[in-house]
Amino acid sequence: MALPFNPRVSILNKRHNRNAFSCGKISLDHYLQRQASQDVKRGLSAVFVLETKKETEIAAYYALSSLSVDAGNLTKSAAKKLPTKRPIPCTLLGQFAVDKKWKNQGIGGWLLVHVLYEVLTHAEKVGSFALIVDAVDEDAGNYWKHCNFIEFPNTPSRLFLPIKTIEKLLVN
C-alpha cells in the first residue's frame, strides 16, 4: 500500500503542531501535546514525528529511550545464555501513535518498519537486546502480538521483540 504522502520522519521541534494531533487514546495524545518536548529537553527520550505534506502537521509519532531489564523477567527461551547478575540493555518504544485521520492508510506499518530500522542501527552502535513496548490497552497488545512481539511472562502488557528477530526481519 502506498502512503498518501511522501514520508518524512524528523525529530519533534517547535514547528510541529502537537495540539492538532489526535489518535483517540488520551494518554498518547497528552504525551505528545504536553510531555514530549520536556522529555526531549531533559534527555529522557527521543521523539520522532512523521510529517505530512505540511511540515507542521503530524501524521504519527514515536518515542524511544533506553531501558534495562532483568533476564529473569524475560521468557525462559529469550533469557537463555543472558547474564543474570546485571541488567540487560534494551530499547523502549515508549509511545507509538497514528493520528485518527491517517489511520488505515498504511502509516502505522510503515512507521513501525522505520522504528525497527532505527532500533537495529542503534543496537549495532550501543548494544540493545530487544525492543520493548508497553501496550496502553488490549487493542494495542493485540497489535504488538500480531507484529510478533512476545509478552513478558509476569507483565502481559509489556512485550518485547529481540534485536536478533528484528535483524532477521529486515536483513534477510
C-alpha positions, -999 to 999 in steps of 0.1 A, spaced: 0 0 0 14 34 -10 13 61 16 -9 92 9 22 114 10 60 113 8 71 101 42 95 122 62 104 115 98 121 142 118 128 150 154 100 168 172 105 205 173 87 238 178 73 240 142 52 208 147 16 214 156 13 190 185 -21 203 197 -38 192 165 -27 156 169 -54 131 180 -51 93 178 -81 86 200 -61 74 230 -59 102 256 -26 91 272 -9 91 238 -24 124 227 -15 141 261 21 127 259 27 144 226 9 176 234 21 181 270 51 160 279 72 150 248 91 183 243 100 183 280 113 147 278 134 156 248 149 187 266 157 166 296 173 138 276 147 113 287 135 102 253 139 110 216 106 118 199 102 114 162 73 126 141 60 116 107 53 148 89 25 151 62 29 173 31 25 202 55 57 201 76 38 213 107 12 185 106 20 153 125 5 121 110 22 99 136 49 98 162 70 76 184 94 80 213 125 59 220 145 57 252 169 33 270 157 7 294 173 -22 313 155 -54 324 165 -84 344 169 -115 324 146 -133 349 117 -111 336 120 -124 301 107 -157 288 130 -187 295 140 -191 259 148 -154 255 168 -153 287 189 -184 278 226 -175 277 220 -140 290 238 -127 321 218 -130 353 239 -107 375 235 -75 356 206 -57 338 201 -64 301 202 -32 279 171 -27 258 153 0 238 119 12 249 93 22 223 76 43 249 50 59 226 37 50 192 6 66 177 -11 75 144 -35 104 141 -71 93 135 -74 110 102 -44 90 89 -54 56 102 -59 26 78 -36 41 52 -5 20 59 11 47 80 14 26 112 30 -3 94 54 20 75 64 38 107 69 5 126 94 -6 99 111 27 103 113 22 141 128 -13 136 155 1 113 163 29 138 165 4 167 186 -20 148 210 7 138 211 19 174 217 -16 187 247 -20 164 263 11 179 253 10 216 240 -25 223 204 -35 229 190 -69 234 154 -61 225 128 -35 216 102 -33 244 67 -18 243 41 -12 269 7 -18 254 -17 10 265 -47 -13 262 -59 -47 249 -62 -35 213 -26 -22 214 -14 -55 230 -31 -75 202 -14 -52 176 20 -58 191 14 -96 193 3 -95 157 37 -79 149 55 -109 166 62 -91 199 64 -115 229 47 -109 262 68 -107 294 56 -137 315 47 -117 346 36 -85 328 14 -92 298 10 -55 288 48 -53 284 61 -70 252 95 -74 235 110 -82 201 146 -94 203 171 -75 181 181 -108 165 145 -112 153 144 -76 140 177 -83 122 162 -114 106 130 -95 96 149 -66 80 182 -80 67 171 -114 53 
